[in-house]
Amino acid sequence: MTTIELEARKAMLVKEILTDINSEEMLDKLAGYLKRLKKTATGSHAAPCQYTRDEMESILLEREKDAHFYTQEQVKNEMKNLIASWK
């Protein structure tokens, strides 16, 4: 689903809520359901790894030393070669 499609569906949902929710009771139920849905979708726990900017920089520098990285140009060339092999 593209971002535009997602935004359109969200707008349709908001429009439906605005037109069809006629009581405070329905609104409270909807709000409660949304809270429960968000908890199950994201988990009720904080993200397991939260690094500071300095920690991320040191991790990235360490990984650059230890691992092989491809440049964007290398990836483009590899993809061109792969596609050419399919023909």
Backbone as a ProteinNet text record, in pm:
[ID]
protein_1_A
[PRIMARY]
MTTIELEARKAMLVKEILTDINSEEMLDKLAGYLKRLKKTATGSHAAPCQYTRDEMESILLEREKDAHFYTQEQVKNEMKNLIASWK
[TERTIARY]
85.3	0	89.5	60.7	140.3	100.1	182.7	154.8	25.4	4.3	-117.3	-240.6	-233.2	-346.1	-373.5	-267.6	-282.4	-347.9	-300.4	-357.9	-504.6	-538.5	-677.6	-766	-717.2	-795.5	-813.2	-708.4	-719.3	-822.7	-820.5	-917.3	-1059.8	-1077.7	-1210.6	-1257	-1167.1	-1201.9	-1241.8	-1165.8	-1198.4	-1334.4	-1360.6	-1490.1	-1603.7	-1582.2	-1684.1	-1708.6	-1602.4	-1616.8	-1695.1	-1660.9	-1727.6	-1875.9	-1910.6	-2050.9	-2133	-2072.4	-2149.2	-2147.7	-2050.9	-2044.7	-2133.9	-2243	-2342.6	-2355.4	-2280.1	-2294.6	-2158.3	-2154.2	-2030.8	-1992.1	-2091.1	-2066.3	-1994.8	-2042.6	-1977.5	-1835.7	-1818	-1686.1	-1590.5	-1637.4	-1554.8	-1514.9	-1610.6	-1580.2	-1477.6	-1494.9	-1401.6	-1262.1	-1254.1	-1124.8	-1057.6	-1136.4	-1080.9	-1030.8	-1108.4	-1065.8	-937.2	-928.6	-808	-686.3	-701.2	-589.7	-544.4	-641.5	-606.6	-539.2	-588.2	-531.7	-388.4	-363.7	-229.4	-133.8	-181.1	-95.7	-55.7	-150.4	-118.5	-32.5	-50.3	27.6	172.2	194	329.2	387.5	307.4	352.4	345.1	320.6	305.6	439.5	548.2	680.7	753.9	851.1	935.8	1022.6	1073.7	1160.8	1280.1	1320.7	1425.5	1562.5	1590.1	1721.1	1704.1	1747.4	1741.8	1881	1947.4	2084	2088.5	2188	2212	2282.9	2291	2357.9	2504.3	2572.2	2713	2729	2638.1	2644	2623.6	2529.2	2504.7	2626.6	2687.3	2806.1	2918.3	2940.9	3049.1	3016.5	2890	2850.4	2872	2831.9	2848.3	2995.2	3078.4	3220.9	3282.7	3243.3	3293.2	3252	3128.4	3078.1	3141.3	3171.6	3239.1	3376.9	3444.3	3577.1	3569.2	3463.4	3453.4	3384.5	3301.6	3219	3248.5	3203.2	3216.7	3089.7	3107.1	2993.9	3000.1	2884.2	2874.7	2837.1	2898.5	2857.5	2731.3	2665.8	2544.4	2578.3	2691.4	2732	2757	2817.1	2839.5	2706.8	2612.4	2481.4	2411.8	2417.5	2356.6	2418.1	2549.4	2616.4	2579.2	2572.6	2534.4	2392.8	2302.7	2165	2156.9	2232.8	2235.5	2285	2390.8	2444.4	2342.6	2273	2172.7	2058.5	2010.2	1900.1	1944.5	2068.6	2119.9	2131.1	2158	2170.2	2035.6	1925.6	1792.8	1748.6	1810.4	1767.2	1823.6
-117.1	0	122.8	213.6	335.6	432.7	532.3	634	707.2	736.3	807.3	722.2	594.1	505.1	496.6	488.2	482.5	610	724.4	851.6	862.8	812.7	816.3	728.7	610.5	522.2	583	647.7	714.4	826.2	902.9	1011.8	957.2	845.5	784.2	737.8	682	637.3	755.5	862.8	982.5	1036.7	1040.3	1089	1000.9	870	778.2	800.7	821.7	847.8	977.2	1079.9	1208.9	1203	1120.8	1116.7	1013.3	903.3	793.3	785.5	846.7	840.6	952.2	912.5	1010.1	1022.9	944.9	952.9	946.1	997.5	994.5	850.6	766.7	626.3	556.5	579.8	519.4	571.6	700.8	761.1	703.4	683.6	623.4	480.5	404.4	267	264.5	354.5	360.8	399.8	496.5	539.1	425	351	237	129.2	101.6	0.4	43.2	171.3	220.7	206.3	236.3	219.6	74.3	-17.9	-160.8	-206	-158.7	-195.2	-145.1	-22	32.8	-42.9	-85.5	-162.4	-295.5	-364	-494.4	-479.8	-370.6	-351.3	-315.6	-233.4	-188.7	-260.3	-336.4	-397.3	-292.5	-336.1	-239.2	-204.5	-255.1	-230.6	-128.5	-65	28.2	-50.9	17.8	-46.8	-109.4	-230.6	-300.7	-236.2	-167.8	-104.3	41.4	126.1	269.8	324.7	364.2	411.6	563.4	622.1	765	784.2	906	934.9	890.3	916.8	878	726.2	655.5	509.2	455.9	514	469.5	493.8	611.4	641.7	543.7	510.6	416.9	276.8	236.5	105.1	99.8	205.6	208.1	206.1	283.9	284.3	146.3	80.6	-53.4	-152.3	-145.5	-237.5	-211.2	-84.6	-53.4	-118.2	-124.9	-186.4	-338.1	-398.8	-544.1	-606.3	-531.7	-591.9	-529.8	-601.3	-550.9	-474.8	-355.9	-275.1	-251.8	-238.5	-208.5	-62	2.5	138.8	131.2	243.4	247.7	211	258.3	227.8	77.2	12.9	-131.1	-206.5	-165	-230.6	-211.8	-90.6	-64.4	-155.2	-164.6	-249.1	-396.1	-440.8	-580	-607.3	-513.3	-529.3	-530.7	-441.8	-441.1	-575.3	-628.5	-757.5	-869.5	-866.2	-966.3	-961.1	-842.1	-826.8	-869.9	-834.6	-873.2	-1025.3	-1093.2	-1239.1	-1306.6	-1237.6	-1293.9	-1294.5	-1212.2	-1198.7	-1305.5
0	0	0	-89.8	-98.2	11.5	30.3	131.4	99.2	-27.9	-68.9	-39.6	-70.2	-42.3	108.1	186.2	331	384.1	336.5	380.3	338.9	220.8	174.8	263.9	299.6	387	525.4	576	705.5	699.3	591	576	568.3	499	489.7	627.4	706.2	840.6	928.7	921.6	999.2	958.2	827.5	778.4	831.7	830.6	881.5	1030.7	1105.8	1249.4	1271.3	1195.3	1212.3	1177.1	1080.2	1037.9	1114.4	1158	1216.1	1368	1433.6	1579.1	1634	1699.3	1742.6	1893.8	1968.3	2112.7	2180.2	2300.3	2378.4	2411.7	2434	2465.7	2349.3	2227.6	2110.8	2094.8	2118.9	2107.7	2210.9	2334.6	2439.5	2403.3	2349.7	2309.4	2197.2	2101.3	1989.5	2036.7	2127.9	2181.8	2257.8	2336.7	2409.6	2316.7	2212.3	2115.6	2045.8	2009.5	1942.8	2033.4	2162.6	2256.5	2263.6	2273.4	2279.7	2150.1	2038.5	1909.5	1896.1	1940	1933.6	2024.1	2141.9	2233.1	2171.5	2108.6	2050.6	1925.9	1852.3	1729.6	1761.1	1862.2	1893.9	2013.4	2083.1	2208	2317.3	2437.1	2545.6	2608.7	2552.1	2606.7	2521.5	2580.6	2507.1	2409.2	2311.1	2213.2	2285.5	2247	2319.9	2308.9	2200	2190.6	2151	2238.2	2213.3	2238.7	2130.4	2140.6	2131.5	2195.7	2178.2	2044.8	2000.2	1872.7	1878.4	1989.2	2003.1	1998.6	2065.5	2063.4	1921.9	1849.3	1711.9	1623.1	1638.8	1559	1587.4	1714	1746.7	1695.6	1703	1650.8	1500.6	1430.7	1284.9	1245.3	1315.1	1284.9	1307.3	1414.7	1444.7	1335.5	1293.8	1191.2	1055.7	1027.1	901.1	896.7	1010.3	1016.2	997.7	1051.8	1055.7	935	866.6	762	626.2	522.4	386.7	350.1	295.5	254.5	105.3	43.9	-98.2	-115.2	-211.7	-244.6	-329.4	-343.5	-425.2	-569.9	-616.8	-754.9	-771.7	-673.3	-680.2	-684.9	-606.2	-605.3	-739.5	-794.5	-925.7	-1032.4	-1032.5	-1131.6	-1113.7	-990	-963	-1011.4	-989.1	-1034.9	-1187.6	-1252.6	-1399.6	-1452.7	-1391.4	-1435	-1412	-1298.9	-1268.7	-1369.4	-1398.1	-1493.9	-1633.1	-1669.2	-1800.6	-1812.4	-1701.8	-1706.7	-1726.5	-1698.1	-1714.5	-1860.5	-1942.8	-2083.2	-2170.5
[MASK]
+++++++++++++++++++++++++++++++++++++++++++++++++++++++++++++++++++++++++++++++++++++++

